[in-house]
Amino acid sequence: MFTGYLVGFIAFRALFDRNPVMSTAGGILGLVFGMLLETLLFIIRTTDYSDRSSTSRRPSNLKIKKNQ
């Protein structure tokens, strides 16, 4: 998040002739984008793509035990 603030601050400082209000606004905007990026990466990391089927599958060894 700090990196997002720093990048936004420096970018807006270069764009708006070292205006402190606009530099701070750019830093806050960079902070918000950094937070959104971290949230997106957290969602991607915690999502389990291995079981996408809507029906539940029984284990194959259950069928063997049932037939014995």
MODELLER restraints for C-alpha pairs under 7 A, 6 or more apart:
rsr = mdl.restraints
at = mdl.atoms
rsr.add(forms.Gaussian(group=physical.xy_distance, feature=features.Distance(at['CA:1:A'], at['CA:31:A']), mean=5.45, stdev=0.5))
rsr.add(forms.Gaussian(group=physical.xy_distance, feature=features.Distance(at['CA:1:A'], at['CA:34:A']), mean=5.05, stdev=0.5))
rsr.add(forms.Gaussian(group=physical.xy_distance, feature=features.Distance(at['CA:1:A'], at['CA:35:A']), mean=6.07, stdev=0.5))
rsr.add(forms.Gaussian(group=physical.xy_distance, feature=features.Distance(at['CA:2:A'], at['CA:31:A']), mean=6.80, stdev=0.5))
rsr.add(forms.Gaussian(group=physical.xy_distance, feature=features.Distance(at['CA:4:A'], at['CA:30:A']), mean=4.48, stdev=0.5))
rsr.add(forms.Gaussian(group=physical.xy_distance, feature=features.Distance(at['CA:4:A'], at['CA:31:A']), mean=4.86, stdev=0.5))
rsr.add(forms.Gaussian(group=physical.xy_distance, feature=features.Distance(at['CA:4:A'], at['CA:33:A']), mean=6.88, stdev=0.5))
rsr.add(forms.Gaussian(group=physical.xy_distance, feature=features.Distance(at['CA:4:A'], at['CA:34:A']), mean=5.02, stdev=0.5))
rsr.add(forms.Gaussian(group=physical.xy_distance, feature=features.Distance(at['CA:5:A'], at['CA:27:A']), mean=4.18, stdev=0.5))
rsr.add(forms.Gaussian(group=physical.xy_distance, feature=features.Distance(at['CA:5:A'], at['CA:28:A']), mean=5.98, stdev=0.5))
rsr.add(forms.Gaussian(group=physical.xy_distance, feature=features.Distance(at['CA:5:A'], at['CA:30:A']), mean=4.71, stdev=0.5))
rsr.add(forms.Gaussian(group=physical.xy_distance, feature=features.Distance(at['CA:5:A'], at['CA:31:A']), mean=4.51, stdev=0.5))
rsr.add(forms.Gaussian(group=physical.xy_distance, feature=features.Distance(at['CA:6:A'], at['CA:27:A']), mean=6.09, stdev=0.5))
rsr.add(forms.Gaussian(group=physical.xy_distance, feature=features.Distance(at['CA:7:A'], at['CA:30:A']), mean=6.54, stdev=0.5))
rsr.add(forms.Gaussian(group=physical.xy_distance, feature=features.Distance(at['CA:8:A'], at['CA:26:A']), mean=4.64, stdev=0.5))
rsr.add(forms.Gaussian(group=physical.xy_distance, feature=features.Distance(at['CA:8:A'], at['CA:27:A']), mean=4.35, stdev=0.5))
rsr.add(forms.Gaussian(group=physical.xy_distance, feature=features.Distance(at['CA:8:A'], at['CA:29:A']), mean=6.50, stdev=0.5))
rsr.add(forms.Gaussian(group=physical.xy_distance, feature=features.Distance(at['CA:8:A'], at['CA:30:A']), mean=4.44, stdev=0.5))
rsr.add(forms.Gaussian(group=physical.xy_distance, feature=features.Distance(at['CA:9:A'], at['CA:23:A']), mean=4.87, stdev=0.5))
rsr.add(forms.Gaussian(group=physical.xy_distance, feature=features.Distance(at['CA:9:A'], at['CA:24:A']), mean=6.01, stdev=0.5))
rsr.add(forms.Gaussian(group=physical.xy_distance, feature=features.Distance(at['CA:9:A'], at['CA:26:A']), mean=4.98, stdev=0.5))
rsr.add(forms.Gaussian(group=physical.xy_distance, feature=features.Distance(at['CA:9:A'], at['CA:27:A']), mean=4.01, stdev=0.5))
rsr.add(forms.Gaussian(group=physical.xy_distance, feature=features.Distance(at['CA:12:A'], at['CA:22:A']), mean=6.37, stdev=0.5))
rsr.add(forms.Gaussian(group=physical.xy_distance, feature=features.Distance(at['CA:12:A'], at['CA:23:A']), mean=5.00, stdev=0.5))
rsr.add(forms.Gaussian(group=physical.xy_distance, feature=features.Distance(at['CA:12:A'], at['CA:26:A']), mean=5.23, stdev=0.5))
rsr.add(forms.Gaussian(group=physical.xy_distance, feature=features.Distance(at['CA:13:A'], at['CA:19:A']), mean=6.54, stdev=0.5))
rsr.add(forms.Gaussian(group=physical.xy_distance, feature=features.Distance(at['CA:13:A'], at['CA:23:A']), mean=4.89, stdev=0.5))
rsr.add(forms.Gaussian(group=physical.xy_distance, feature=features.Distance(at['CA:16:A'], at['CA:22:A']), mean=6.79, stdev=0.5))
